[in-house]
């Protein structure tokens, strides 16, 4: 009998990788309510220079984000993990309402509670203007296909 993989601390490498992919999938849904379910009700964020506290504010933050960052597609990759902490690197592509494309690169540090909810998220992000022809993420909006290359495979 196959035992279900636990996505609560303490994390194994396999669980940490799956936790990262589930977070990526939530963000790629571009559904703020769905994406926010991975965070505790009192989760604390630093995202760039913005500070967000609580799941309700996370939903509002994501609504604003995805109203500006159009055709958003994200790839996250596990960088490191420990008992109840995960560090990821990521890159996402998007365009603004004028059609200017960007690839945003960043790192996140996550802390989880005993139920596996993210209680602290610290994100550092930089935006790089790119030409539309330089895009690397071409899957239909939504979840990244399992056979689509990750960051390392794309040389990012």
LINQUIJO-V329664 format. One record per helix or strand. SS is the DSSP state (@ for helix, = for strand). FROM is the first residue (numbers start at 1). LEN is the number of residues. If there is no record, write none. Layout:
ss:SS from:FROM len:LEN
ss:SS from:FROM len:LEN
//
This chain:
ss:@ from:13 len:16
ss:@ from:32 len:5
ss:= from:39 len:9
ss:= from:50 len:4
ss:@ from:55 len:14
ss:= from:70 len:13
ss:= from:85 len:11
ss:= from:101 len:12
ss:= from:118 len:13
ss:@ from:132 len:3
//
